[in-house]
Amino acid sequence: MTPNNTFTLLDADGRPYLSLIPGRFGGHRRGRIYGRLDCPSALRALSRGAYRAHRVFFADEATAISAGYRPCAVCLPAQYAAWKAVRHTNSP
């Protein structure tokens, strides 16, 4: 969180902006993955001290997808399966 109760989120182009409303989804910049804020996998990584430096936040799922992030297989299994099916269909 930044001063004055603002939050830094990423927009659909992956650019940071300040928001008065916290993000509803978190992500990992290096892995280009997004998921729920209570994702067990992300929480484990955070507790180990990893991940924090590359953590990003999104206002909603559509913004995360537009920014080029894929759904987490752990906390968003249905969305991940749909993403994987489309990716598999489009591969050579």
C-alpha positions as CSV (number, residue, x, y, z in Angstrom):
1,M,0.0,0.0,0.0
2,T,1.2,3.5,-0.7
3,P,0.6,6.6,1.4
4,N,-2.9,8.1,1.7
5,N,-4.6,4.7,1.4
6,T,-4.0,4.3,-2.3
7,F,-3.1,1.1,-4.0
8,T,-0.9,0.5,-7.1
9,L,-2.7,-1.7,-9.7
10,L,-1.8,-2.6,-13.3
11,D,-4.1,-1.5,-16.1
12,A,-4.9,-3.5,-19.3
13,D,-1.6,-2.5,-20.9
14,G,0.4,-3.6,-17.8
15,R,1.1,-0.1,-16.7
16,P,0.9,0.8,-13.0
17,Y,-1.7,3.3,-11.7
18,L,-2.9,4.5,-8.3
19,S,-6.4,3.5,-7.1
20,L,-8.4,4.2,-4.0
21,I,-9.8,0.7,-4.3
22,P,-7.6,-2.3,-3.7
23,G,-7.1,-4.9,-6.4
24,R,-9.4,-8.0,-6.4
25,F,-6.7,-10.2,-8.1
26,G,-3.0,-10.6,-7.5
27,G,-0.4,-11.7,-9.9
28,H,3.2,-12.5,-10.4
29,R,5.0,-10.3,-12.9
30,R,7.7,-12.7,-13.9
31,G,5.4,-15.7,-14.4
32,R,2.5,-13.7,-15.9
33,I,0.0,-15.5,-13.7
34,Y,-2.9,-14.0,-11.9
35,G,-5.2,-15.4,-9.2
36,R,-7.3,-14.8,-6.1
37,L,-5.8,-12.9,-3.2
38,D,-6.4,-15.9,-1.0
39,C,-4.7,-18.4,-3.4
40,P,-2.9,-21.1,-1.3
41,S,-0.1,-21.3,-3.8
42,A,0.6,-17.6,-3.7
43,L,0.3,-17.4,0.0
44,R,2.9,-20.2,0.4
45,A,5.3,-18.4,-1.9
46,L,4.8,-15.2,0.0
47,S,5.4,-16.9,3.3
48,R,8.7,-18.2,2.0
49,G,9.8,-14.7,1.2
50,A,9.6,-15.3,-2.5
51,Y,7.3,-13.6,-4.9
52,R,6.8,-10.3,-3.0
53,A,9.1,-8.3,-5.2
54,H,7.2,-9.4,-8.4
55,R,3.7,-9.1,-6.9
56,V,1.2,-7.1,-8.9
57,F,-2.5,-6.4,-8.5
58,F,-5.5,-6.0,-10.8
59,A,-8.9,-4.4,-10.4
60,D,-10.6,-7.4,-12.1
61,E,-10.0,-10.5,-14.0
62,A,-10.6,-8.9,-17.4
63,T,-7.8,-6.4,-16.8
64,A,-5.4,-9.2,-15.8
65,I,-6.2,-11.1,-19.0
66,S,-5.9,-7.9,-21.1
67,A,-2.5,-7.3,-19.6
68,G,-1.3,-10.7,-20.8
69,Y,-1.6,-12.7,-17.6
70,R,-2.9,-16.3,-17.4
71,P,-5.2,-17.8,-14.7
72,C,-3.6,-19.7,-11.8
73,A,-4.2,-23.4,-12.0
74,V,-4.5,-23.7,-8.2
75,C,-7.1,-21.1,-7.3
76,L,-8.9,-20.6,-10.7
77,P,-8.9,-24.2,-12.1
78,A,-11.9,-23.7,-14.4
79,Q,-10.4,-20.5,-15.9
80,Y,-7.0,-22.2,-16.2
81,A,-8.6,-25.2,-18.0
82,A,-10.3,-22.9,-20.5
83,W,-7.1,-20.9,-21.0
84,K,-5.1,-24.2,-21.6
85,A,-7.7,-25.6,-24.0
86,V,-7.6,-22.4,-26.1
87,R,-3.8,-22.3,-26.0
88,H,-3.6,-26.0,-27.0
89,T,-6.1,-25.5,-29.9
90,N,-4.0,-22.5,-31.2
91,S,-0.7,-24.3,-31.1
92,P,0.9,-25.7,-34.3
